[in-house]
Amino acid sequence: MAHQRDDVDALLEYLKRSRGFDFTGYKRASLERRIAKRMQMIGVPSFSEYTDHLEVHPEEFSVLFNTVLINVTSFFRDPSTWEFIAQTVVPELLSRRNDGQQIRVWSAGCASGEEAYTLAMIFAEAVGLDAFKEQVKIYATDVDEDALAKARQAAYSEREVADVPPPLLEKYFESVGGQYLFRKDLRRCVIFGRHDLIQDAPISRVDMLVCRNTLMYFNAETQTRILARFQFAMNDHGVLFLGRAETLLTHANTFAPLDLKRRVSTKLPSPATSLRDRLLLLAQQQPIAELTADIDRTRLTEVVLDATPTAQIVVDVDGALALANERARALFGITHADVQRPLRDLKLSYRPIDLRSAIDQVYLERHAVILRDVEWPLIAGESRWLDIHVSPIVDAMSATLLGAAVVFNDITVAKRLQRDLEHAKQELETAYEELQSTNEELETTNEELQSTVEELETTNEELQATNEELETMNEELQSTNEELQSMNDELRQRGEEINQVNAFLESILASVSGAVIVVDADMKVLVWNPGAEDLWGLREDELRGKNVLGLDIGLPTERLKQPLRASLSGEKERISLTLAAVNRRGRSIECHVSVTPLVAKSGAIIGAILIMDEQHGDGMRFGPAPRRLTLASPDGDGTGARSDGRGAGGGAKKATRKRER
C-alpha cells in the first residue's frame, strides 16, 4: 500500500510539473478511483506504468482529465432550489443595488455552461433584456478546456435542454440543425475562462457566487482555502450558492445560512475595527486583586484578603512572603509561621511554577506578568490549571517599588470543560467530516450512476436501433423466403412435367418392337429400350454410360464407328446398313441398322439414334424405318420424334406377320 501511495504521489507530481494541474488537493480515494478507471480502460496495471504511458502518449492527458473532472450538470438542476433563487435571492440582490450599479456573478466549476446560462435566464427575467445586457456580468470558470469550448459554443441537444421551461426555451434559444443555440446577444454577457480554484486568484467584487458540487471533490484543508478565497471575492451580504452535498458548518463566522436545506448562504459583513482596536481588545486583562499604590505592609488586613475567593499572596521587595490569604494557605499548605520567610525557602516558589523569575521580571519591567494555563500535577494523578497574575506594588507618591502581588486564578473546571468541549468538538468535526465525506462520495457515486444510466440509455437506444435493423432484415428474409418458396413450387411443377415427359418417352420406347439405342456425342449409351434388351440380352442399367462401340453383343459394333461419326458430324441425315449378327438366343440373323442424328431444338447435333431390326431371308424386316428423331431435353431443348413416314406402326405390323408365320 505504501508503494502504491508513492506511485500515486509521483503521478500527481508529474501531472503538476508537466501540465500545471495540481490534483493534490482532491480527495485521494475518489481521485485514485477515477484514475484507476482510466487505467483499466487502456489495460495499464500500475500507477507507475501509467506515468510512463503518459510520457509516451501525450494525447492521453486530455482523456485522463475528462475522466477525473466529472462534468455532470444540466439546466435548472434541482428546480425547487432555482425557484428559490429566482423568487427570493435575486430580488433581494436587486433591492440592495444602487441605480446603474453593475451586478457581478461568478459561476465556479461551470463545466459545459448549463449553469451559467441558467443564471443568465434568471437575471434576464428579473431585470429585463436591455438592463441585463448593460448591468449584469456573469463570469463562468472551469479547469476543463474541452468543457469550456462547448460552453462558449452554447449549442445543446434536445435532451440537454429538456429541463428548460418551454417559455424560456422559446425565448432564449434558437433551434438550428437539430440543436438549440443560446441567444447570441445575451451570450456576450457570459464570459468563460479557465480558472483553478486552488492556484489562481479569485474574481473580486462578486455579488453572487455559484459553486455547486465542486467543493466535494476536494479534501477538508483545500475546501477551507477555497472558501477563504470565496469570502475575499464576495461583497458584504453577497450570496453563496453551493451543491446539495456541501455545507458551511465550520465557517459560521464568515457565512450565515439563508436556506440551509438548499445550501444558500450570505457573507457576513467584515469587521470594521482596526488592527489597533483588536490589539487593545486583546490587551484588556485586569488582575483579580488590585492593590492600591499607597499600600503599606502594616496596613494590610487579613480580613480583606481572606474574604477574597481567589488565592493571593504578597511578596515584599526583599523577596519575603508578606501576606497569604486563607485560600492561598489552604491551596499551597502555607502556615502563619511561613509568613515573613523568604519565598525561596517555600515550595510555592517552584511549585506549580517558578515564581521568582516572574517576580524578578515584574521588578525589572514595572508591569504585570500573566502566566496562563499553568498545569499543577497533584498526588492523585489529576492536574490543576492556574492562571497566575504577578503585578507590581508601587508607592504612588514616591514611585517606590514595595513588592509584588501574586493572584492564582483556579481555571481547572473551565480547563476541563474546555478540554471536554474541544474533545467533543473534535469528535463532532470528525463525525461531520466523515459524514460529509460519505455524503460527497455518495453524491459522486450518484453522479457516476447517473452518468452510467445515461450510457445505458444510449446503449438501449443503440440496441433499439439494432433491433429495428434486425426486424427490417427479418422482413427482407421473409420476403426472400416467399420468393424461394414460389421458385421451389415452380421447380417442383417443372420436375413433375419432366417426369411426365420422361414417362411418356419411356412408354414410347417400350412400345417400339425394334431395338432402339440412343448415344451421346461421345458414343456413350443414353437409352437402351426393351426391344434392345430382348434382341441382345443385356439390360439398360448394365450399359448406360458405356461406349456403344465397346459393347460385347452379337453385333459387330466396330462397323458402326464410321456411320456414327458421319451422323454425329452431320455429313448424312440418315444412314442404313445391314450387318450379320447373332441374337441373344445364339441364332444368326441379319440386322438392319438405321443411324439417325439426334438434333436439339437449337439445331445442334447432341447424339445419334440407332434403330435395329432383325431381317429374314425373304428380304422383309421388322420395325420402322425412321428418318430423323429429335428428343426433348429437361431444359426445354429438343422436340418430339420424326420418322420416314411409316412410324412405329409399320414395325408393329411386321411383328404381327412374323408371329403369324
URDASUL-V601693 format. One record per pair of residues at least 12 apart in sequence whose C-alpha atoms are under 10 Angstrom apart, sorted by the first residue. I is the first residue (numbers start at 1). J is the second residue. If there is no record, write none. Layout:
# URDASUL-V601693
I|J + I|J
This chain:
# URDASUL-V601693
3|48 + 4|46 + 4|47 + 4|48 + 5|28 + 5|32 + 5|47 + 6|47 + 6|48 + 7|46 + 7|47 + 7|48 + 7|49 + 7|50 + 7|51 + 8|28 + 8|31 + 8|32 + 8|35 + 8|46 + 8|47 + 8|48 + 8|50 + 8|51 + 9|23 + 9|24 + 9|28 + 9|47 + 9|48 + 10|47 + 10|48 + 10|51 + 11|23 + 11|47 + 11|48 + 11|49 + 11|50 + 11|51 + 11|52 + 11|54 + 12|24 + 12|31 + 12|51 + 14|51 + 14|54 + 14|55 + 15|51 + 15|54 + 15|61 + 18|55 + 19|61 + 20|196 + 20|199 + 21|65 + 21|143 + 21|196 + 21|198 + 21|199 + 22|196 + 22|198 + 22|199 + 23|68 + 23|198 + 23|218 + 24|198 + 24|218 + 24|219 + 24|222 + 25|198 + 25|217 + 25|218 + 25|219 + 25|220 + 25|221 + 25|222 + 25|223 + 26|215 + 26|216 + 26|217 + 26|218 + 26|219 + 26|220 + 26|221 + 26|222 + 26|223 + 27|216 + 27|217 + 27|218 + 27|219 + 27|220 + 27|222 + 27|437 + 27|441 + 28|217 + 28|218 + 28|219 + 29|217 + 29|441 + 30|68 + 30|217 + 30|218 + 30|440 + 30|441 + 30|444 + 30|445 + 31|67 + 31|68 + 31|69 + 31|217 + 31|218 + 32|47 + 32|68 + 33|68 + 34|64 + 34|65 + 34|66 + 34|67 + 34|68 + 34|69 + 34|70 + 35|47 + 35|50 + 35|64 + 35|65 + 35|67 + 35|68 + 36|50 + 37|64 + 37|67 + 37|68 + 38|50 + 38|60 + 38|63 + 38|64 + 38|65 + 38|66 + 38|67 + 38|68 + 39|53 + 39|64 + 62|144 + 62|145 + 62|146 + 65|143 + 65|144 + 65|145 + 65|146 + 66|144 + 66|145 + 66|146 + 66|147 + 68|217 + 69|109 + 69|111 + 69|142 + 69|143 + 69|144 + 69|147 + 69|214 + 69|217 + 70|111 + 70|144 + 70|214 + 70|217 + 70|444 + 70|447 + 70|448 + 70|451 + 71|109 + 71|110 + 71|111 + 71|112 + 71|144 + 71|147 + 71|214 + 71|447 + 71|451 + 72|110 + 72|111 + 72|112 + 72|213 + 72|444 + 72|447 + 72|448 + 72|450 + 72|451 + 73|109 + 73|110 + 73|111 + 73|112 + 73|113 + 73|114 + 73|115 + 73|160 + 73|212 + 73|213 + 73|447 + 74|111 + 74|112 + 74|113 + 74|114 + 74|115 + 74|118 + 74|160 + 74|161 + 74|162 + 74|163 + 74|164 + 75|113 + 75|114 + 75|115 + 75|116 + 75|117 + 75|118 + 75|119 + 75|160 + 75|161 + 75|162 + 75|163 + 75|164 + 75|165 + 76|114 + 76|115 + 76|117 + 76|118 + 76|119 + 76|122 + 76|161 + 76|163 + 76|164 + 76|165 + 77|114 + 77|115 + 77|118 + 77|163 + 77|164 + 77|212 + 78|163 + 78|243 + 78|244 + 78|262 + 79|163 + 79|164 + 80|262 + 81|241 + 81|244 + 81|259 + 81|261 + 81|262 + 81|263 + 81|264 + 82|118 + 82|119 + 82|122 + 82|262 + 83|122 + 84|259 + 84|262 + 84|264 + 85|119 + 85|122 + 85|239 + 85|241 + 85|262 + 85|264 + 86|119 + 86|121 + 86|122 + 86|123 + 86|125 + 86|126 + 87|122 + 87|126 + 88|258 + 89|208 + 89|238 + 89|239 + 89|258 + 89|264 + 89|265 + 89|266 + 90|119 + 90|122 + 90|123 + 90|126 + 90|127 + 90|208 + 90|239 + 91|123 + 91|126 + 91|127 + 92|239 + 93|207 + 93|208 + 93|237 + 93|238 + 93|239 + 94|123 + 94|126 + 94|127 + 94|207 + 96|237 + 97|207 + 99|135 + 100|131 + 100|134 + 100|135 + 101|134 + 101|135 + 101|136 + 102|131 + 102|132 + 102|134 + 102|135 + 102|136 + 102|137 + 102|207 + 103|123 + 103|132 + 103|134 + 103|135 + 103|136 + 103|137 + 103|138 + 103|205 + 103|206 + 103|207 + 103|208 + 104|135 + 104|136 + 104|137 + 104|138 + 104|139 + 104|203 + 104|204 + 104|205 + 104|206 + 104|207 + 104|208 + 104|209 + 104|234 + 104|235 + 105|119 + 105|120 + 105|123 + 105|136 + 105|137 + 105|138 + 105|139 + 105|140 + 105|190 + 105|203 + 105|205 + 105|206 + 105|207 + 105|208 + 105|209 + 105|210 + 105|234 + 105|238 + 105|239 + 106|119 + 106|137 + 106|138 + 106|139 + 106|140 + 106|141 + 106|190 + 106|191 + 106|202 + 106|203 + 106|204 + 106|205 + 106|206 + 106|207 + 106|208 + 106|209 + 106|210 + 106|211 + 106|233 + 106|234 + 106|240 + 107|119 + 107|138 + 107|139 + 107|140 + 107|141 + 107|142 + 107|190 + 107|191 + 107|192 + 107|208 + 107|209 + 107|210 + 107|211 + 107|212 + 107|241 + 108|139 + 108|140 + 108|141 + 108|142 + 108|143 + 108|194 + 108|195 + 108|196 + 108|197 + 108|202 + 108|203 + 108|209 + 108|210 + 108|211 + 108|212 + 108|214 + 108|215 + 109|140 + 109|141 + 109|142 + 109|143 + 109|144 + 109|148 + 109|194 + 109|195 + 109|196 + 109|197 + 109|210 + 109|211 + 109|212 + 109|213 + 109|214 + 109|215 + 110|139 + 110|140 + 110|141 + 110|142 + 110|143 + 110|144 + 110|147 + 110|148 + 110|151 + 110|192 + 110|193 + 110|210 + 110|211 + 110|212 + 110|214 + 111|140 + 111|141 + 111|142 + 111|143 + 111|144 + 111|145 + 111|146 + 111|147 + 111|148 + 111|149 + 111|150 + 111|151 + 111|214 + 112|140 + 112|141 + 112|142 + 112|144 + 112|145 + 112|146 + 112|147 + 112|148 + 112|149 + 112|150 + 112|151 + 112|152 + 112|153 + 112|154 + 112|155 + 112|156 + 112|192 + 113|140 + 113|141 + 113|142 + 113|147 + 113|148 + 113|149 + 113|150 + 113|151 + 113|152 + 113|153 + 113|154 + 113|155 + 113|156 + 113|190 + 113|192 + 114|151 + 114|154 + 114|156 + 114|160 + 114|161 + 115|140 + 115|151 + 115|210 + 115|211 + 115|212 + 116|138 + 116|139 + 116|140 + 116|141 + 116|151 + 116|190 + 116|191 + 116|192 + 116|210 + 117|138 + 117|140 + 117|151 + 117|154 + 117|172 + 117|182 + 117|183 + 117|186 + 117|187 + 117|189 + 117|190 + 118|164 + 118|168 + 119|138 + 119|190 + 119|210 + 120|132 + 120|133 + 120|136 + 120|137 + 120|138 + 120|172 + 120|186 + 120|187 + 120|189 + 120|190 + 121|168 + 121|169 + 121|171 + 121|172 + 121|182 + 121|186 + 122|168 + 123|136 + 123|138 + 124|136 + 124|172 + 124|186 + 125|168 + 129|185 + 129|186 + 130|186 + 132|186 + 132|189 + 133|185 + 133|186 + 133|187 + 133|188 + 133|189 + 133|190 + 134|189 + 135|189 + 136|189 + 136|190 + 137|188 + 137|189 + 137|190 + 137|191 + 137|206 + 138|187 + 138|188 + 138|189 + 138|190 + 138|191 + 138|192 + 138|206 + 138|208 + 138|209 + 139|189 + 139|190 + 139|191 + 139|192 + 139|193 + 139|203 + 139|206 + 139|209 + 140|190 + 140|191 + 140|192 + 140|193 + 140|194 + 140|195 + 140|210 + 141|191 + 141|192 + 141|193 + 141|194 + 141|195 + 141|196 + 141|197 + 141|203 + 141|211 + 142|192 + 142|193 + 142|194 + 142|195 + 142|196 + 142|197 + 143|193 + 143|194 + 143|195 + 143|196 + 143|197 + 144|193 + 144|194 + 144|195 + 144|196 + 145|193 + 145|194 + 145|195 + 148|192 + 148|193 + 148|194 + 149|192 + 149|193 + 151|190 + 151|191 + 151|192 + 152|182 + 152|187 + 152|188 + 152|190 + 152|191 + 152|192 + 152|193 + 153|181 + 153|182 + 153|184 + 153|187 + 154|173 + 154|179 + 154|180 + 154|181 + 154|182 + 154|183 + 154|184 + 154|187 + 155|173 + 155|174 + 155|175 + 155|176 + 155|178 + 155|179 + 155|180 + 155|181 + 155|182 + 156|173 + 156|175 + 156|178 + 156|179 + 156|180 + 156|181 + 156|182 + 157|175 + 157|177 + 157|178 + 157|179 + 157|180 + 157|181 + 158|175 + 158|178 + 158|179 + 158|180 + 159|179 + 160|179 + 160|180 + 161|173 + 161|179 + 161|180 + 169|181 + 169|182 + 171|183 + 172|184 + 172|185 + 172|186 + 197|214 + 197|215 + 197|222 + 197|223 + 197|225 + 197|226 + 197|227 + 197|229 + 197|230 + 198|218 + 198|222 + 198|223 + 198|225 + 198|226 + 198|229 + 199|226 + 200|229 + 201|229 + 201|233 + 202|226 + 202|229 + 202|230 + 202|231 + 202|232 + 202|233 + 202|234 + 203|229 + 203|230 + 203|232 + 203|233 + 203|234 + 204|229 + 204|230 + 204|231 + 204|232 + 204|233 + 204|234 + 204|235 + 205|232 + 205|233 + 205|234 + 205|235 + 205|236 + 205|238 + 206|230 + 206|231 + 206|232 + 206|233 + 206|234 + 206|235 + 206|236 + 206|238 + 206|239 + 206|240 + 207|233 + 207|234 + 207|235 + 207|236 + 207|237 + 207|238 + 207|239 + 207|240 + 207|266 + 207|267 + 208|233 + 208|234 + 208|235 + 208|237 + 208|238 + 208|239 + 208|240 + 208|241 + 208|266 + 208|267 + 209|230 + 209|231 + 209|233 + 209|234 + 209|238 + 209|239 + 209|240 + 209|241 + 209|242 + 209|266 + 210|239 + 210|240 + 210|241 + 210|242 + 210|243 + 210|264 + 211|230 + 211|240 + 211|241 + 211|242 + 211|243 + 211|246 + 212|240 + 212|241 + 212|242 + 212|243 + 212|244 + 212|245 + 212|246 + 212|263 + 213|242 + 213|243 + 213|244 + 213|245 + 213|246 + 213|440 + 213|443 + 213|444 + 213|447 + 214|242 + 214|243 + 214|245 + 214|246 + 214|440 + 215|227 + 215|242 + 215|243 + 215|245 + 215|246 + 215|247 + 215|440 + 216|242 + 216|243 + 216|244 + 216|245 + 216|246 + 216|247 + 216|436 + 216|437 + 216|439 + 216|440 + 216|441 + 216|443 + 216|444 + 217|437 + 217|440 + 217|441 + 217|444 + 218|437 + 218|440 + 219|433 + 219|437 + 220|433 + 220|436 + 220|437 + 223|246 + 224|248 + 224|250 + 224|251 + 227|240 + 227|248 + 227|251 + 227|254 + 227|255 + 228|251 + 228|254 + 230|267 + 231|254 + 231|255 + 231|266 + 231|267 + 231|268 + 231|270 + 232|267 + 232|270 + 234|266 + 234|267 + 235|266 + 235|267 + 235|268 + 235|269 + 235|270 + 236|266 + 236|267 + 236|268 + 236|269 + 236|270 + 237|255 + 237|256 + 237|265 + 237|266 + 237|267 + 237|268 + 237|269 + 237|270 + 238|255 + 238|265 + 238|266 + 238|267 + 238|268 + 238|269 + 239|255 + 239|256 + 239|257 + 239|258 + 239|264 + 239|265 + 239|266 + 239|267 + 239|268 + 240|255 + 240|256 + 240|257 + 240|258 + 240|263 + 240|264 + 240|265 + 240|266 + 240|267 + 241|258 + 241|259 + 241|262 + 241|263 + 241|264 + 241|265 + 241|266 + 242|262 + 242|263 + 242|264 + 242|265 + 243|262 + 243|263 + 243|264 + 243|440 + 243|443 + 244|260 + 244|261 + 244|262 + 244|263 + 244|264 + 244|439 + 244|440 + 244|443 + 245|263 + 245|436 + 245|437 + 245|438 + 245|439 + 245|440 + 245|441 + 245|442 + 245|443 + 245|444 + 246|263 + 246|436 + 246|437 + 246|439 + 246|440 + 246|443 + 247|260 + 247|261 + 247|262 + 247|263 + 247|264 + 247|265 + 247|436 + 248|260 + 248|263 + 248|264 + 248|265 + 249|429 + 249|432 + 250|429 + 250|432 + 252|267 + 252|268 + 253|267 + 253|268 + 253|269 + 253|270 + 254|266 + 254|267 + 254|268 + 254|269 + 254|270 + 255|267 + 255|268 + 255|269 + 256|268 + 285|370 + 285|389 + 286|368 + 286|389 + 287|368 + 287|369 + 287|370 + 287|388 + 287|389 + 287|390 + 287|391 + 287|405 + 287|406 + 287|407 + 287|408 + 287|409 + 288|308 + 288|310 + 288|312 + 288|389 + 288|406 + 288|407 + 288|408 + 288|409 + 289|305 + 289|308 + 289|310 + 289|311 + 289|312 + 289|313 + 289|389 + 289|391 + 289|405 + 289|406 + 289|407 + 289|408 + 290|391 + 290|392 + 290|393 + 290|405 + 290|407 + 291|314 + 291|391 + 291|392 + 291|393 + 291|394 + 291|404 + 291|405 + 292|393 + 292|394 + 292|395 + 292|396 + 293|392 + 293|393 + 293|394 + 293|395 + 293|396 + 293|397 + 293|398 + 293|399 + 293|400 + 293|401 + 293|402 + 294|393 + 294|394 + 294|395 + 294|396 + 294|397 + 294|398 + 294|399 + 294|400 + 294|402 + 295|393 + 295|394 + 295|395 + 295|396 + 295|402 + 296|393 + 296|394 + 296|395 + 296|402 + 296|403 + 297|314 + 297|315 + 297|316 + 297|322 + 297|323 + 297|402 + 297|403 + 298|322 + 300|314 + 300|322 + 300|323 + 301|323 + 301|325 + 302|323 + 302|324 + 302|325 + 302|326 + 303|325 + 303|326 + 304|325 + 305|323 + 305|324 + 305|325 + 305|326 + 305|327 + 305|328 + 306|324 + 306|325 + 306|326 + 306|327 + 306|328 + 306|329 + 307|325 + 307|326 + 307|327 + 308|325 + 308|326 + 308|327 + 309|325 + 309|326 + 309|327 + 309|328 + 309|409 + 310|325 + 310|326 + 310|327 + 310|328 + 310|407 + 310|408 + 310|409 + 310|410 + 311|324 + 311|325 + 311|326 + 311|327 + 311|328 + 311|329 + 311|330 + 311|331 + 311|332 + 311|388 + 311|406 + 311|407 + 311|408 + 311|409 + 311|410 + 312|324 + 312|325 + 312|326 + 312|327 + 312|328 + 312|329 + 312|388 + 312|389 + 312|390 + 312|405 + 312|406 + 312|407 + 312|408 + 312|409 + 313|325 + 313|326 + 313|327 + 313|328 + 313|329 + 313|339 + 313|390 + 313|404 + 313|405 + 313|406 + 313|407 + 313|408 + 314|339 + 314|390 + 314|391 + 314|392 + 314|393 + 314|403 + 314|404 + 314|405 + 314|406 + 314|407 + 315|339 + 315|340 + 315|341 + 315|342 + 315|343 + 315|359 + 315|392 + 315|393 + 315|402 + 315|403 + 315|404 + 315|405 + 315|406 + 316|340 + 316|342 + 316|343 + 316|393 + 316|401 + 316|402 + 316|403 + 316|404 + 316|405 + 317|359 + 317|360 + 317|363 + 317|392 + 317|393 + 317|400 + 317|401 + 317|402 + 317|403 + 317|404 + 318|342 + 318|343 + 318|402 + 318|403 + 319|340 + 319|341 + 319|342 + 319|343 + 319|344 + 319|356 + 319|359 + 319|360 + 319|403 + 319|404 + 320|338 + 320|339 + 320|340 + 320|341 + 320|342 + 320|343 + 320|344 + 320|345 + 320|346 + 320|403 + 321|338 + 321|339 + 321|340 + 321|341 + 321|342 + 321|343 + 321|344 + 321|345 + 321|346 + 321|403 + 321|404 + 322|338 + 322|339 + 322|340 + 322|341 + 322|342 + 322|343 + 322|403 + 322|404 + 322|405 + 323|336 + 323|338 + 323|339 + 323|340 + 323|405 + 324|336 + 324|338 + 324|339 + 324|405 + 324|406 + 327|408 + 328|348 + 328|407 + 328|408 + 331|408 + 332|346 + 332|347 + 332|348 + 332|351 + 332|352 + 333|346 + 333|347 + 333|348 + 334|346 + 334|347 + 334|348 + 343|355 + 343|356 + 344|356 + 351|375 + 351|376 + 351|377 + 352|374 + 352|375 + 352|376 + 352|377 + 352|378 + 352|384 + 352|385 + 352|386 + 353|371 + 353|374 + 353|375 + 353|376 + 353|386 + 353|388 + 355|371 + 355|388 + 355|390 + 355|406 + 358|370 + 358|371 + 358|388 + 358|389 + 358|390 + 358|391 + 358|406 + 359|390 + 359|391 + 359|392 + 359|403 + 359|404 + 359|405 + 359|406 + 360|404 + 361|390 + 361|392 + 362|390 + 362|391 + 362|392 + 362|393 + 362|403 + 362|404 + 362|405 + 363|391 + 363|392 + 363|393 + 363|394 + 363|401 + 363|402 + 363|403 + 363|404 + 364|392 + 365|392 + 366|391 + 366|392 + 366|393 + 366|394 + 366|401 + 366|404 + 367|390 + 367|391 + 367|392 + 367|393 + 368|389 + 368|390 + 368|391 + 368|392 + 368|393 + 368|404 + 368|405 + 368|406 + 369|388 + 369|389 + 369|390 + 369|391 + 369|392 + 369|406 + 370|387 + 370|388 + 370|389 + 370|390 + 370|391 + 370|406 + 370|407 + 371|386 + 371|387 + 371|388 + 371|389 + 371|390 + 371|408 + 372|385 + 372|386 + 372|387 + 372|388 + 372|389 + 372|409 + 372|411 + 373|385 + 373|386 + 373|387 + 373|388 + 373|409 + 373|410 + 373|411 + 373|412 + 373|415 + 374|386 + 374|387 + 374|388 + 374|408 + 374|410 + 374|411 + 374|412 + 375|387 + 375|411 + 375|412 + 376|412 + 383|412 + 383|416 + 384|410 + 384|411 + 384|412 + 384|413 + 384|415 + 384|416 + 385|408 + 385|409 + 385|410 + 385|411 + 385|412 + 385|413 + 385|414 + 385|415 + 385|416 + 386|407 + 386|408 + 386|409 + 386|410 + 386|411 + 386|412 + 386|415 + 387|407 + 387|408 + 387|409 + 387|410 + 387|411 + 387|412 + 388|406 + 388|407 + 388|408 + 388|409 + 388|410 + 389|405 + 389|406 + 389|407 + 389|408 + 389|409 + 390|404 + 390|405 + 390|406 + 390|407 + 390|408 + 391|403 + 391|404 + 391|405 + 391|406 + 391|407 + 392|404 + 392|405 + 392|406 + 393|405 + 494|634 + 494|635 + 495|634 + 497|634 + 498|632 + 498|633 + 498|634 + 498|635 + 498|636 + 499|634 + 501|632 + 501|633 + 501|634 + 502|632 + 502|633 + 502|634 + 505|631 + 505|632 + 505|640 + 505|641 + 506|527 + 506|529 + 506|530 + 507|529 + 508|529 + 508|641 + 508|648 + 509|527 + 509|528 + 509|529 + 509|530 + 509|531 + 509|648 + 510|528 + 510|529 + 510|530 + 510|531 + 510|532 + 511|529 + 511|530 + 511|531 + 511|648 + 511|649 + 511|652 + 512|529 + 512|530 + 512|531 + 512|532 + 512|611 + 512|623 + 512|624 + 512|647 + 512|648 + 512|649 + 512|651 + 512|652 + 513|529 + 513|530 + 513|531 + 513|532 + 513|534 + 513|535 + 513|612 + 513|613 + 513|622 + 513|623 + 513|624 + 513|648 + 513|649 + 513|650 + 513|651 + 513|652 + 513|653 + 513|654 + 513|655 + 514|529 + 514|530 + 514|531 + 514|532 + 514|534 + 514|535 + 514|611 + 514|612 + 514|613 + 514|614 + 514|622 + 514|623 + 514|624 + 514|648 + 514|651 + 514|652 + 514|655 + 515|528 + 515|529 + 515|530 + 515|531 + 515|532 + 515|533 + 515|534 + 515|535 + 515|536 + 515|593 + 515|610 + 515|611 + 515|612 + 515|613 + 515|614 + 515|623 + 516|528 + 516|529 + 516|530 + 516|531 + 516|532 + 516|533 + 516|593 + 516|594 + 516|609 + 516|610 + 516|611 + 516|612 + 516|613 + 516|623 + 517|529 + 517|530 + 517|531 + 517|532 + 517|540 + 517|548 + 517|595 + 517|608 + 517|609 + 517|610 + 517|611 + 517|612 + 518|544 + 518|548 + 518|595 + 518|596 + 518|597 + 518|598 + 518|607 + 518|608 + 518|609 + 518|610 + 518|611 + 518|631 + 519|544 + 519|545 + 519|546 + 519|547 + 519|548 + 519|564 + 519|568 + 519|597 + 519|598 + 519|606 + 519|607 + 519|608 + 519|609 + 519|610 + 520|545 + 520|547 + 520|548 + 520|568 + 520|597 + 520|598 + 520|605 + 520|606 + 520|607 + 520|608 + 520|609 + 521|564 + 521|565 + 521|568 + 521|569 + 521|597 + 521|598 + 521|605 + 521|606 + 521|607 + 521|608 + 522|545 + 522|546 + 522|547 + 522|548 + 522|564 + 522|565 + 522|568 + 522|606 + 522|607 + 522|608 + 523|545 + 523|546 + 523|547 + 523|548 + 523|549 + 523|550 + 523|561 + 523|564 + 523|565 + 523|568 + 523|607 + 523|608 + 524|543 + 524|544 + 524|545 + 524|546 + 524|547 + 524|548 + 524|549 + 524|550 + 524|607 + 524|608 + 525|540 + 525|543 + 525|544 + 525|545 + 525|546 + 525|547 + 525|548 + 525|549 + 525|551 + 525|607 + 525|608 + 526|540 + 526|543 + 526|544 + 526|545 + 526|546 + 526|547 + 526|548 + 526|607 + 526|608 + 526|609 + 527|540 + 527|541 + 527|543 + 527|544 + 527|545 + 527|609 + 528|540 + 528|541 + 528|542 + 528|543 + 528|544 + 528|610 + 531|611 + 531|612 + 531|613 + 532|611 + 532|612 + 532|613 + 533|584 + 534|583 + 534|584 + 534|585 + 535|553 + 535|554 + 535|582 + 535|583 + 535|584 + 535|585 + 535|612 + 535|613 + 535|614 + 536|552 + 536|553 + 536|554 + 536|555 + 536|581 + 536|582 + 536|583 + 536|584 + 536|585 + 536|586 + 537|553 + 537|554 + 537|583 + 537|584 + 537|585 + 538|551 + 538|552 + 538|553 + 538|584 + 548|560 + 548|561 + 549|561 + 549|564 + 553|581 + 553|582 + 553|583 + 553|584 + 554|580 + 554|581 + 554|582 + 554|583 + 554|584 + 554|585 + 554|586 + 554|587 + 554|588 + 554|589 + 555|579 + 555|580 + 555|581 + 555|582 + 555|583 + 555|589 + 555|590 + 555|591 + 556|579 + 556|580 + 556|581 + 556|582 + 557|579 + 557|581 + 559|577 + 559|579 + 560|577 + 560|579 + 560|593 + 560|595 + 560|610 + 563|575 + 563|576 + 563|577 + 563|594 + 563|595 + 563|596 + 563|608 + 564|595 + 564|596 + 564|597 + 564|607 + 564|608 + 564|609 + 564|610 + 565|597 + 565|607 + 565|608 + 566|595 + 566|596 + 566|597 + 567|595 + 567|596 + 567|597 + 567|598 + 567|605 + 567|607 + 567|608 + 567|609 + 568|595 + 568|596 + 568|597 + 568|598 + 568|599 + 568|604 + 568|605 + 568|606 + 568|607 + 568|608 + 568|609 + 569|597 + 569|605 + 569|606 + 569|607 + 570|596 + 570|597 + 570|598 + 570|599 + 570|604 + 570|605 + 571|597 + 572|595 + 572|596 + 572|597 + 573|595 + 573|596 + 573|597 + 573|598 + 573|627 + 573|628 + 574|594 + 574|595 + 574|596 + 574|597 + 574|609 + 574|626 + 574|627 + 574|628 + 574|644 + 575|593 + 575|594 + 575|595 + 575|596 + 575|597 + 575|610 + 575|627 + 576|592 + 576|593 + 576|594 + 576|595 + 576|596 + 576|610 + 576|611 + 576|612 + 576|625 + 576|627 + 577|591 + 577|592 + 577|593 + 577|594 + 577|595 + 577|612 + 578|590 + 578|591 + 578|592 + 578|593 + 578|594 + 578|612 + 578|613 + 578|614 + 578|615 + 579|591 + 579|592 + 579|593 + 579|612 + 579|614 + 579|615 + 580|592 + 580|614 + 580|615 + 581|614 + 582|614 + 583|614 + 588|614 + 589|613 + 589|614 + 589|615 + 589|616 + 589|617 + 590|612 + 590|613 + 590|614 + 590|615 + 590|616 + 590|617 + 590|619 + 590|621 + 591|611 + 591|612 + 591|613 + 591|614 + 591|615 + 591|616 + 591|621 + 591|622 + 592|611 + 592|612 + 592|613 + 592|614 + 592|615 + 592|616 + 592|621 + 592|622 + 592|623 + 592|625 + 593|610 + 593|611 + 593|612 + 593|613 + 593|614 + 593|615 + 593|625 + 594|609 + 594|610 + 594|611 + 594|612 + 594|613 + 594|624 + 594|625 + 594|626 + 594|627 + 594|628 + 595|608 + 595|609 + 595|610 + 595|611 + 595|612 + 595|626 + 595|627 + 595|628 + 596|608 + 596|609 + 596|610 + 596|611 + 596|626 + 596|627 + 596|628 + 596|629 + 596|630 + 596|643 + 597|609 + 597|610 + 597|627 + 597|628 + 597|629 + 597|630 + 598|610 + 598|628 + 598|629 + 598|630 + 598|631 + 598|638 + 598|641 + 599|628 + 599|629 + 599|630 + 599|631 + 599|632 + 599|637 + 599|638 + 599|639 + 600|629 + 600|630 + 600|631 + 600|632 + 600|633 + 600|636 + 600|637 + 600|638 + 600|639 + 601|630 + 601|631 + 601|632 + 601|633 + 601|636 + 601|637 + 601|638 + 601|639 + 601|640 + 602|637 + 602|638 + 602|639 + 603|630 + 603|637 + 603|638 + 604|637 + 604|638 + 605|630 + 606|630 + 606|631 + 606|638 + 607|630 + 608|628 + 608|629 + 608|630 + 609|626 + 609|628 + 609|629 + 609|630 + 609|631 + 610|626 + 611|623 + 611|624 + 611|625 + 611|626 + 612|624 + 612|625 + 613|625 + 613|651 + 616|658 + 620|654 + 620|658 + 621|650 + 621|651 + 621|654 + 621|655 + 621|658 + 622|650 + 622|651 + 622|652 + 622|653 + 622|654 + 622|655 + 622|656 + 622|657 + 622|658 + 623|646 + 623|647 + 623|648 + 623|649 + 623|650 + 623|651 + 623|652 + 623|653 + 623|654 + 623|655 + 624|643 + 624|644 + 624|645 + 624|646 + 624|647 + 624|648 + 624|649 + 624|650 + 624|651 + 624|652 + 624|653 + 624|654 + 625|643 + 625|644 + 625|645 + 625|646 + 625|647 + 625|648 + 625|650 + 625|651 + 626|641 + 626|642 + 626|643 + 626|644 + 626|645 + 626|646 + 626|647 + 626|648 + 627|641 + 627|642 + 627|643 + 627|644 + 627|645 + 627|646 + 627|647 + 628|641 + 628|642 + 628|643 + 628|644 + 629|641 + 629|642 + 629|643 + 629|644 + 630|642 + 630|643
